[in-house]
């Protein structure tokens, strides 16, 4: 709870500072645009956060966005699939890839970093091959019969962008799953000490696999949203480095890269803070090339903070053991 309060206070302070530096920050249009981006990035950040809680990592998310985006465009415009079937396939593909990653990690004992790094390269190459390295667009949604699917990204409910509405719904569900269920306790236990969790009767392999599959489900939803967020899918660049935004949001929100720590509220606030910082860069006219410098700084600060609190807890336990 202390970490969530800390990141929440930081978020409020940054918002106040940005609004003072540029009053346009509080304009309705800017708030709606930022809420849309927070929704898009926050949904898959929750999935990455779950993987990090188990002690894993996923570097393939951006390439999966490119692959699912290309497939979705082709299913809707070239193969003439019903939008319901195309959307289901766009979600099932990342889930299947998540299951494949977990299988490699569990059965071959490969590091998640290596498995998903290979996925980052492989899925991007497959996306470029399928699309023949050309852009894939969606054309007229009404003519194509997928207006509702596009509305999930571009629509609004009472002035609130649909991606943000989806983020709130998903965050509430995932909060109960992670913090108020036996499954959530198993997830944290595996992240803290996988061997100890196994000896206590927890099927750690199943827990780890489920985290990657659930993350794949959330990546699939975000992949659909991102596909309609841009006018067309460029397989060589679509989703580039998006996994870093998710990792940064999770780490900034209190997820420890060592596993066993994290919260849904913290991840959502972390994703929101990153978008506020990016909005600050845009409003102040700072070169957009510095965006990734911001991400790097955020990850470094998050890791340093995690190291500080970890060392503090160790010293506290040592003092108590001497008493």
Order of alpha helices (4+ residues) and beta strands (2+ residues): alpha-alpha-alpha-alpha-alpha-beta-alpha-alpha-beta-beta-alpha-alpha-alpha-alpha-beta-alpha-alpha-alpha
